[in-house]
Amino acid sequence: MTAVVSLLHTGYVGDTVASTVAFVRDGDRLIVTDPGMVRDRSLILGPLRALGVEPGDVTDVVFSHHHPDHTLNAALFPAARFHDHWAIYHGDVWEDRDAEGYELSPSVRLIRTPGHTPQDITTLATTADGVVAFTHLWNTATSVGDAYATDLDALHAGRERVIALAALIVPGHGPAFTPDASTPR
């Protein structure tokens, strides 16, 4: 089984900021990554509905980290389980678990990738075209560093790890890109 990936909203960073929000379908798992700040919530919900998915159908939401620009619209998905670096939250249940290697579904897993924050994680989705990584190790495809990083050494090590795994990278605030020799490490 392989996952199917759709970008719901391509983020940006500058005078204004919005997160890149994605949707992953893997069997009965309907996953949204980083439903954070966007100009209008319809920019998330419209593309989701165009895929035939209502907000209440979403089973899981993954936060790459806890900054509001990546989490602000989480409440749009009332039935979802929420995943971060150390737990799963659902209703009033807090289930401790380490994100490293955690499998959300047969084709989707989480790995720890600190750097931007100590708690950053990356979502890896195995698709028919290879592994897609949803990560905040890059703001955009050309981000050499990260002015807000808490640990640049960890960020660069995480980039090397993700580049070795991913055929496509979806950064925190920009369009997806295919890593190559010019990708900042």
N, CA, C and O of each residue as an XYZ file, in Angstrom:
740
protein
N       0.841     -1.182      0.000
C       0.000      0.000      0.000
C       0.882      1.238      0.000
O       1.913      1.272      0.671
N       0.481      2.242     -0.743
C       1.214      3.499     -0.756
C       0.256      4.658     -0.500
O      -0.937      4.596     -0.797
N       0.826      5.702      0.055
C       0.051      6.899      0.384
C      -0.122      7.777     -0.853
O       0.653      7.704     -1.807
N      -1.154      8.603     -0.804
C      -1.400      9.613     -1.832
C      -1.321     10.967     -1.134
O      -1.949     11.184     -0.098
N      -0.544     11.867     -1.713
C      -0.253     13.159     -1.099
C      -0.853     14.284     -1.938
O      -0.798     14.250     -3.168
N      -1.427     15.286     -1.261
C      -1.936     16.496     -1.912
C      -1.537     17.699     -1.079
O      -1.655     17.679      0.146
N      -1.063     18.747     -1.741
C      -0.812     19.996     -1.028
C      -2.113     20.778     -0.977
O      -2.731     21.034     -2.010
N      -2.525     21.154      0.216
C      -3.742     21.942      0.383
C      -3.452     23.429      0.260
O      -4.249     24.181     -0.301
N      -2.306     23.850      0.789
C      -1.943     25.266      0.777
C      -0.427     25.377      0.770
O       0.247     24.756      1.591
N       0.108     26.162     -0.149
C       1.547     26.404     -0.190
C       1.847     27.635      0.641
O       1.334     28.723      0.381
N       2.680     27.444      1.638
C       2.989     28.515      2.569
C       3.996     29.510      2.016
O       4.493     29.371      0.899
N       4.281     30.519      2.835
C       5.220     31.578      2.479
C       5.681     32.229      3.774
O       5.064     32.077      4.829
N       6.783     32.960      3.660
C       7.319     33.680      4.814
C       7.939     34.973      4.303
O       8.627     34.984      3.282
N       7.691     36.041      5.011
C       8.166     37.378      4.629
C       7.460     38.380      5.510
O       7.467     38.245      6.734
N       6.841     39.399      4.897
C       6.061     40.366      5.670
C       4.838     39.696      6.293
O       4.353     40.115      7.344
N       4.349     38.646      5.627
C       3.270     37.817      6.164
C       3.771     36.383      6.175
O       4.782     36.062      5.550
N       3.056     35.525      6.890
C       3.515     34.142      7.024
C       2.330     33.191      6.967
O       1.261     33.472      7.509
N       2.535     32.072      6.308
C       1.544     30.999      6.271
C       2.298     29.677      6.159
O       3.351     29.600      5.526
N       1.752     28.657      6.772
C       2.395     27.343      6.696
C       1.963     26.610      5.436
O       0.896     26.865      4.878
N       2.819     25.696      5.004
C       2.436     24.773      3.947
C       1.632     23.666      4.610
O       2.111     23.008      5.534
N       0.413     23.464      4.137
C      -0.510     22.485      4.726
C      -0.720     21.379      3.696
O      -0.990     21.650      2.526
N      -0.594     20.140      4.143
C      -0.723     19.020      3.213
C      -1.732     18.001      3.723
O      -2.114     17.994      4.893
N      -2.145     17.144      2.802
C      -3.082     16.058      3.098
C      -2.472     14.755      2.587
O      -1.946     14.695      1.476
N      -2.551     13.719      3.412
C      -2.054     12.400      3.045
C      -3.173     11.395      3.273
O      -3.763     11.337      4.352
N      -3.455     10.609      2.246
C      -4.447      9.533      2.360
C      -3.681      8.211      2.286
O      -2.968      7.943      1.319
N      -3.842      7.400      3.320
C      -3.243      6.068      3.317
C      -4.270      5.094      3.880
O      -4.436      4.981      5.094
N      -4.951      4.400      2.993
C      -6.034      3.512      3.420
C      -7.112      4.332      4.079
O      -7.619      5.293      3.499
N      -7.467      3.951      5.304
C      -8.517      4.683      6.016
C      -7.967      5.847      6.840
O      -8.725      6.522      7.537
N      -6.668      6.086      6.767
C      -6.069      7.224      7.468
C      -6.093      8.450      6.572
O      -5.586      8.428      5.451
N      -6.687      9.514      7.081
C      -6.771     10.806      6.389
C      -6.026     11.808      7.258
O      -6.509     12.200      8.320
N      -4.858     12.217      6.809
C      -3.897     12.942      7.637
C      -3.669     14.347      7.090
O      -3.470     14.528      5.889
N      -3.699     15.336      7.976
C      -3.353     16.714      7.632
C      -2.080     17.068      8.389
O      -1.953     16.782      9.580
N      -1.127     17.701      7.677
C       0.095     18.143      8.334
C       0.113     19.659      8.457
O      -0.230     20.377      7.518
N       0.515     20.130      9.623
C       0.740     21.552      9.919
C      -0.388     22.498      9.509
O      -0.174     23.402      8.702
N      -1.590     22.294     10.061
C      -2.698     23.209      9.728
C      -2.568     24.530     10.485
O      -3.321     24.805     11.419
N      -1.615     25.324     10.069
C      -1.320     26.553     10.785
C      -1.940     27.779     10.169
O      -3.040     27.738      9.618
N      -1.208     28.875     10.275
C      -1.704     30.162      9.814
C      -1.860     30.174      8.302
O      -0.970     29.741      7.570
N      -2.991     30.671      7.849
C      -3.279     30.946      6.446
C      -4.144     32.206      6.422
O      -4.750     32.570      7.429
N      -4.195     32.858      5.281
C      -4.968     34.105      5.175
C      -6.434     33.883      5.515
O      -7.065     34.727      6.151
N      -6.975     32.738      5.087
C      -8.374     32.410      5.330
C      -8.498     30.890      5.426
O      -7.877     30.169      4.645
N      -9.276     30.410      6.353
C      -9.412     28.960      6.556
C      -9.933     28.233      5.323
O      -9.698     27.036      5.163
N     -10.631     28.944      4.459
C     -11.123     28.315      3.230
C      -9.970     27.834      2.356
O     -10.164     26.969      1.502
N      -8.772     28.383      2.558
C      -7.604     27.961      1.789
C      -7.146     26.557      2.184
O      -6.417     25.909      1.433
N      -7.565     26.091      3.344
C      -7.335     24.707      3.769
C      -8.561     23.865      3.451
O      -8.454     22.792      2.856
N      -9.727     24.360      3.853
C     -10.949     23.560      3.747
C     -11.431     23.377      2.307
O     -11.938     22.308      1.968
N     -11.285     24.387      1.459
C     -11.719     24.262      0.065
C     -10.983     23.149     -0.675
O     -11.628     22.282     -1.265
N      -9.639     23.151     -0.657
C      -8.913     22.068     -1.324
C      -9.183     20.693     -0.695
O      -9.208     19.682     -1.397
N      -9.381     20.659      0.614
C      -9.689     19.390      1.267
C     -11.023     18.849      0.767
O     -11.139     17.670      0.431
N     -12.025     19.716      0.723
C     -13.346     19.297      0.236
C     -13.301     18.916     -1.243
O     -14.041     18.032     -1.675
N     -12.450     19.565     -2.014
C     -12.298     19.202     -3.430
C     -11.770     17.781     -3.585
O     -11.970     17.148     -4.621
N     -11.095     17.282     -2.553
C     -10.613     15.897     -2.542
C     -11.682     14.937     -2.024
O     -11.447     13.732     -1.932
N     -12.870     15.478     -1.683
C     -13.951     14.643     -1.172
C     -13.859     14.347      0.309
O     -14.441     13.376      0.792
N     -13.121     15.192      1.039
C     -12.904     14.973      2.468
C     -13.474     16.154      3.245
O     -13.145     17.309      2.977
N     -14.324     15.846      4.199
C     -14.852     16.861      5.108
C     -13.931     16.973      6.331
O     -13.249     16.004      6.666
N     -13.896     18.116      6.996
C     -13.022     18.276      8.154
C     -13.228     17.198      9.225
O     -12.262     16.750      9.842
N     -14.467     16.785      9.446
C     -14.738     15.751     10.445
C     -14.275     14.369     10.040
O     -14.247     13.461     10.871
N     -13.906     14.185      8.762
C     -13.396     12.902      8.284
C     -11.914     12.711      8.582
O     -11.425     11.581      8.595
N     -11.199     13.799      8.819
C      -9.753     13.732      9.041
C      -9.483     12.926     10.314
O     -10.015     13.231     11.381
N      -8.650     11.899     10.181
C      -8.379     11.000     11.315
C      -7.179     11.447     12.139
O      -7.111     11.170     13.336
N      -6.227     12.142     11.505
C      -4.976     12.484     12.183
C      -4.465     13.835     11.706
O      -4.607     14.190     10.536
N      -3.875     14.572     12.619
C      -3.201     15.834     12.322
C      -1.809     15.739     12.930
O      -1.649     15.339     14.083
N      -0.797     16.112     12.138
C       0.585     16.081     12.622
C       1.119     17.503     12.678
O       0.980     18.274     11.729
N       1.733     17.834     13.809
C       2.417     19.125     13.985
C       3.911     18.892     13.853
O       4.477     18.103     14.610
N       4.560     19.556     12.915
C       6.018     19.433     12.820
C       6.673     20.018     14.071
O       7.739     19.572     14.496
N       6.027     21.008     14.642
C       6.450     21.629     15.896
C       5.292     22.498     16.382
O       4.274     22.611     15.701
N       5.442     23.107     17.550
C       4.301     23.765     18.181
C       4.184     25.271     17.961
O       3.451     25.923     18.705
N       4.852     25.842     17.002
C       4.666     27.267     16.743
C       3.278     27.495     16.140
O       2.806     26.678     15.350
N       2.624     28.596     16.506
C       1.261     28.853     16.025
C       1.115     28.867     14.513
O       0.060     28.505     13.992
N       2.156     29.279     13.801
C       2.034     29.307     12.341
C       1.922     27.900     11.740
O       1.724     27.754     10.534
N       2.048     26.868     12.582
C       1.890     25.476     12.133
C       0.769     24.730     12.849
O       0.487     23.575     12.530
N       0.134     25.383     13.807
C      -0.886     24.684     14.610
C      -2.218     25.427     14.725
O      -3.205     24.850     15.182
N      -2.259     26.679     14.323
C      -3.382     27.561     14.638
C      -4.753     27.014     14.229
O      -5.742     27.282     14.911
N      -4.835     26.258     13.138
C      -6.126     25.790     12.653
C      -6.409     24.314     12.967
O      -7.206     23.676     12.280
N      -5.777     23.790     13.971
C      -5.978     22.391     14.346
C      -7.427     22.084     14.694
O      -7.912     20.989     14.409
N      -8.120     23.029     15.301
C      -9.503     22.786     15.736
C     -10.477     22.616     14.569
O     -11.642     22.283     14.784
N     -10.017     22.840     13.345
C     -10.881     22.583     12.188
C     -11.200     21.099     12.044
O     -12.125     20.729     11.322
N     -10.435     20.246     12.732
C     -10.553     18.799     12.569
C     -10.957     18.151     13.894
O     -10.113     17.614     14.612
N     -12.263     18.205     14.215
C     -12.729     17.841     15.554
C     -12.596     16.365     15.921
O     -12.555     16.046     17.109
N     -12.527     15.463     14.962
C     -12.454     14.026     15.279
C     -11.025     13.492     15.233
O     -10.801     12.318     15.526
N     -10.068     14.321     14.876
C      -8.700     13.858     14.636
C      -7.944     13.542     15.916
O      -8.221     14.072     16.992
N      -6.973     12.649     15.744
C      -5.920     12.444     16.740
C      -4.808     13.416     16.357
O      -4.504     13.573     15.175
N      -4.204     14.062     17.338
C      -3.152     15.046     17.079
C      -1.818     14.458     17.520
O      -1.697     13.908     18.615
N      -0.815     14.583     16.645
C       0.493     13.982     16.875
C       1.564     15.057     16.959
O       1.593     15.987     16.153
N       2.442     14.918     17.941
C       3.619     15.767     18.016
C       4.815     14.894     18.366
O       4.778     13.681     18.158
N       5.866     15.491     18.890
C       7.119     14.775     19.121
C       7.054     13.723     20.221
O       7.898     12.828     20.257
N       6.074     13.806     21.120
C       6.102     12.863     22.237
C       4.754     12.267     22.625
O       4.675     11.512     23.593
N       3.703     12.589     21.895
C       2.391     12.072     22.312
C       1.381     12.107     21.170
O       1.595     12.688     20.107
N       0.267     11.442     21.467
C      -0.938     11.500     20.640
C      -2.029     12.053     21.547
O      -2.179     11.605     22.683
N      -2.789     13.022     21.051
C      -3.851     13.652     21.825
C      -5.169     13.396     21.098
O      -5.278     13.629     19.894
N      -6.156     12.919     21.832
C      -7.459     12.664     21.217
C      -8.526     12.869     22.285
O      -8.549     12.164     23.293
N      -9.418     13.846     22.056
C     -10.399     14.174     23.093
C      -9.658     14.612     24.343
O      -8.901     15.583     24.323
N      -9.884     13.887     25.431
C      -9.193     14.215     26.673
C      -8.128     13.175     27.034
O      -7.725     13.071     28.192
N      -7.678     12.413     26.045
C      -6.659     11.384     26.275
C      -5.319     11.861     25.732
O      -5.213     12.293     24.585
N      -4.304     11.774     26.579
C      -2.930     12.102     26.229
C      -2.159     10.798     26.309
O      -1.943     10.270     27.400
N      -1.732     10.264     25.140
C      -1.011      8.993     25.082
C       0.463      9.268     24.782
O       0.815      9.698     23.683
N       1.318      9.014     25.775
C       2.745      9.217     25.575
C       3.293      8.211     24.571
O       2.951      7.029     24.618
N       4.137      8.679     23.668
C       4.898      7.835     22.752
C       5.952      8.712     22.088
O       5.741      9.908     21.888
N       7.077      8.115     21.753
C       8.129      8.836     21.051
C       7.778      8.884     19.569
O       7.308      7.890     19.017
N       7.994     10.002     18.929
C       7.696     10.132     17.506
C       8.658      9.325     16.641
O       8.282      8.877     15.558
N       9.876      9.134     17.094
C      10.878      8.472     16.260
C      10.411      7.082     15.837
O      10.276      6.176     16.659
N      10.170      6.936     14.542
C       9.758      5.652     13.984
C       8.292      5.304     14.160
O       7.864      4.224     13.751
N       7.511      6.195     14.759
C       6.101      5.890     14.985
C       5.356      5.817     13.646
O       5.475      6.711     12.809
N       4.595      4.746     13.460
C       3.830      4.551     12.225
C       2.379      4.964     12.415
O       1.657      4.376     13.219
N       1.956      5.986     11.664
C       0.559      6.399     11.673
C      -0.277      5.436     10.853
O      -1.458      5.231     11.132
N       0.344      4.844      9.835
C      -0.320      3.931      8.916
C       0.779      3.109      8.242
O       1.960      3.362      8.477
N       0.420      2.143      7.420
C       1.460      1.338      6.780
C       2.461      2.140      5.947
O       3.606      1.712      5.794
N       2.061      3.277      5.414
C       2.946      4.057      4.546
C       3.343      5.409      5.113
O       3.974      6.200      4.413
N       2.993      5.700      6.358
C       3.298      7.013      6.941
C       3.917      6.817      8.320
O       3.359      6.151      9.192
N       5.105      7.431      8.484
C       5.766      7.361      9.792
C       6.386      8.702     10.144
O       6.560      9.574      9.293
N       6.711      8.839     11.404
C       7.306     10.066     11.934
C       8.752      9.808     12.320
O       9.110      8.702     12.727
N       9.585     10.846     12.187
C      10.947     10.787     12.703
C      11.251     12.109     13.400
O      10.678     13.148     13.073
N      12.151     12.049     14.353
C      12.592     13.265     15.041
C      13.612     13.999     14.170
O      14.552     13.396     13.653
N      13.411     15.295     14.019
C      14.347     16.124     13.244
C      14.506     17.482     13.915
O      14.072     18.496     13.367
N      15.123     17.514     15.096
C      15.288     18.782     15.805
C      16.177     19.749     15.021
O      16.895     19.361     14.099
N      16.104     20.983     15.407
C      16.917     22.027     14.781
C      16.206     23.355     14.853
O      16.670     24.283     15.516
N      15.059     23.450     14.160
C      14.256     24.674     14.253
C      13.803     24.830     15.704
O      13.934     25.906     16.288
N      13.279     23.767     16.273
C      13.026     23.658     17.715
C      13.581     22.303     18.153
O      13.829     21.439     17.312
N      13.778     22.109     19.448
C      14.246     20.798     19.909
C      13.223     19.677     19.675
O      13.582     18.500     19.681
N      11.963     20.039     19.473
C      10.893     19.058     19.346
C      10.423     18.821     17.913
O       9.395     18.169     17.725
N      11.110     19.307     16.918
C      10.644     19.139     15.536
C      10.595     17.676     15.127
O      11.439     16.868     15.515
N       9.564     17.357     14.320
C       9.455     16.040     13.711
C       9.167     16.207     12.221
O       8.712     17.259     11.772
N       9.440     15.152     11.474
C       9.162     15.103     10.052
C       8.219     13.952      9.796
O       8.372     12.876     10.375
N       7.242     14.170      8.930
C       6.322     13.118      8.501
C       6.824     12.573      7.174
O       7.052     13.332      6.232
N       6.997     11.254      7.100
C       7.448     10.593      5.880
C       6.309      9.758      5.322
O       5.778      8.884      6.007
N       5.937     10.027      4.081
C       4.858      9.287      3.422
C       5.424      8.575      2.203
O       5.960      9.208      1.294
N       5.300      7.260      2.193
C       5.753      6.483      1.051
C       4.654      6.476      0.003
O       3.551      5.985      0.243
N       4.971      7.033     -1.169
C       4.010      7.132     -2.269
C       4.509      6.264     -3.427
O       5.597      5.692     -3.355
N       3.723      6.170     -4.474
C       4.127      5.425     -5.665
C       5.371      6.034     -6.313
O       6.091      5.343     -7.034
N       5.633      7.334     -6.059
C       6.774      8.014     -6.644
C       7.956      8.157     -5.687
O       8.935      8.827     -6.014
N       7.878      7.543     -4.522
C       8.945      7.633     -3.537
C       8.460      8.275     -2.258
O       7.267      8.528     -2.090
N       9.384      8.537     -1.361
C       9.053      9.098     -0.049
C       8.927     10.612     -0.138
O       9.787     11.294     -0.696
N       7.835     11.121      0.425
C       7.616     12.563      0.548
C       7.832     12.920      2.015
O       7.259     12.289      2.903
N       8.661     13.934      2.267
C       8.960     14.387      3.628
C       8.305     15.742      3.871
O       8.547     16.701      3.139
N       7.474     15.806      4.906
C       6.861     17.058      5.346
C       7.661     17.509      6.557
O       7.650     16.845      7.593
N       8.358     18.643      6.432
C       9.358     18.989      7.434
C       9.541     20.495      7.567
O       9.221     21.259      6.656
N      10.059     20.905      8.717
C      10.425     22.303      8.904
C      11.938     22.453      8.966
O      12.441     23.445      9.493
N      12.665     21.480      8.435
C      14.114     21.620      8.341
C      14.495     22.702      7.341
O      15.580     23.277      7.422
N      13.612     22.974      6.412
C      13.753     24.075      5.450
C      12.493     24.926      5.553
O      11.392     24.389      5.679
N      12.644     26.244      5.501
C      11.479     27.120      5.348
C      11.005     27.045      3.903
O       9.810     26.931      3.631
N      11.972     27.112      2.973
C      11.727     27.014      1.538
C      12.864     26.186      0.947
O      13.808     25.834      1.654
N      12.781     25.881     -0.317
C      13.800     25.058     -0.980
C      15.185     25.689     -0.949
O      16.188     24.978     -1.016
N      15.256     27.009     -0.848
C      16.547     27.689     -0.906
C      17.044     28.182      0.448
O      18.031     28.915      0.512
N      16.372     27.791      1.531
C      16.771     28.235      2.870
C      18.120     27.621      3.250
O      18.224     26.417      3.480
N      19.140     28.463      3.309
C      20.466     27.977      3.663
C      20.525     27.648      5.147
O      21.055     26.604      5.528
N      19.996     28.508      5.974
C      19.984     28.305      7.418
C      18.590     28.526      7.948
O      17.604     28.332      7.237
N      18.513     28.930      9.183
C      17.232     29.221      9.821
C      17.502     30.226     10.930
O      18.079     29.878     11.960
N      17.091     31.459     10.725
C      17.355     32.532     11.690
C      16.740     32.245     13.055
O      17.179     32.804     14.060
N      15.737     31.388     13.100
C      15.064     31.087     14.358
C      15.445     29.725     14.935
O      14.885     29.303     15.947
N      16.387     29.042     14.305
C      16.769     27.700     14.747
C      17.335     27.732     16.165
O      18.048     28.660     16.547
N      17.005     26.714     16.921
C      17.554     26.569     18.267
C      18.853     25.769     18.253
O      19.625     25.835     19.209
N      19.106     25.012     17.179
C      20.313     24.184     17.094
C      20.652     23.966     15.616
O      20.117     23.060     14.976
N      21.538     24.799     15.087
C      21.883     24.701     13.666
C      22.601     23.401     13.323
O      22.412     22.871     12.228
N      23.419     22.875     14.231
C      24.090     21.600     13.957
C      23.061     20.487     13.790
O      23.169     19.674     12.872
N      22.071     20.447     14.665
C      21.008     19.433     14.559
C      20.190     19.644     13.298
O      19.795     18.674     12.651
N      19.926     20.899     12.936
C      19.178     21.199     11.720
C      19.894     20.640     10.491
O      19.272     20.006      9.639
N      21.191     20.878     10.406
C      21.951     20.403      9.248
C      22.048     18.877      9.236
O      21.996     18.266      8.168
N      22.188     18.265     10.390
C      22.197     16.793     10.459
C      20.841     16.233     10.036
O      20.779     15.220      9.339
N      19.765     16.881     10.448
C      18.424     16.458     10.048
C      18.222     16.587      8.554
O      17.588     15.733      7.934
N      18.758     17.652      7.968
C      18.651     17.829      6.520
C      19.335     16.676      5.787
O      18.783     16.131      4.831
N      20.517     16.311      6.225
C      21.227     15.184      5.598
C      20.394     13.908      5.717
O      20.284     13.146      4.757
N      19.818     13.677      6.875
C      18.998     12.482      7.087
C      17.800     12.463      6.141
O      17.526     11.446      5.504
N      17.090     13.580      6.048
C      15.892     13.644      5.212
C      16.248     13.546      3.727
O      15.555     12.861      2.975
N      17.308     14.212      3.298
C      17.721     14.125      1.900
C      18.024     12.679      1.514
O      17.748     12.266      0.388
N      18.588     11.916      2.436
C      18.904     10.512      2.158
C      17.652      9.653      2.018
O      17.709      8.579      1.418
N      16.522     10.107      2.560
C      15.284      9.323      2.561
C      14.260      9.772      1.524
O      13.490      8.952      1.024
N      14.240     11.059      1.196
C      13.095     11.636      0.481
C      13.345     11.879     -1.002
O      14.418     12.326     -1.405
N      12.327     11.574     -1.803
C      12.327     11.920     -3.221
C      11.745     13.314     -3.429
O      12.037     13.973     -4.427
N      10.917     13.762     -2.477
C      10.276     15.070     -2.532
C      10.210     15.616     -1.116
O       9.883     14.893     -0.175
N      10.525     16.906     -0.970
C      10.495     17.558      0.340
C       9.459     18.673      0.311
O       9.446     19.502     -0.599
N       8.597     18.684      1.314
C       7.603     19.738      1.485
C       8.058     20.570      2.684
O       7.921     20.132      3.826
N       8.604     21.779      2.430
C       9.131     22.598      3.514
C       8.029     23.332      4.278
O       6.874     23.358      3.854
N       8.399     23.915      5.387
C       7.431     24.566      6.253
C       6.690     25.744      5.657
O       5.544     26.005      6.024
N       7.335     26.468      4.730
C       6.731     27.703      4.227
C       6.923     27.902      2.728
O       7.099     29.033      2.276
N       6.892     26.842      1.964
C       7.085     27.011      0.538
C       6.629     25.802     -0.240
O       6.145     24.827      0.335
N       6.787     25.868     -1.568
C       6.371     24.751     -2.405
C       7.286     23.543     -2.242
O       8.436     23.666     -1.818
N       6.759     22.392     -2.582
C       7.529     21.156     -2.541
C       8.687     21.242     -3.524
O       8.603     21.932     -4.540
N       9.772     20.534     -3.214
C      10.924     20.509     -4.104
C      11.580     19.137     -4.084
O      11.470     18.379     -3.120
N      12.264     18.849     -5.181
C      13.022     17.617     -5.305
C      14.447     17.918     -4.869
O      15.097     18.784     -5.455
N      14.949     17.218     -3.848
C      16.316     17.501     -3.405
C      17.336     17.073     -4.463
O      17.170     16.057     -5.138
N      18.387     17.872     -4.583
C      19.479     17.548     -5.493
C      20.777     18.107     -4.902
O      20.810     18.511     -3.740
N      21.819     18.128     -5.689
C      23.123     18.577     -5.190
C      23.106     20.036     -4.737
O      23.940     20.435     -3.924
N      22.169     20.837     -5.252
C      22.108     22.248     -4.873
C      21.267     22.513     -3.629
O      21.226     23.641     -3.138
N      20.600     21.490     -3.119
C      19.743     21.667     -1.937
C      20.600     22.044     -0.731
O      21.552     21.333     -0.410
N      20.280     23.148     -0.060
C      21.056     23.529      1.128
C      21.019     22.439      2.191
O      19.968     21.894      2.529
N      22.199     22.147      2.699
C      22.312     21.101      3.721
C      22.590     21.671      5.066
O      22.714     20.926      6.038
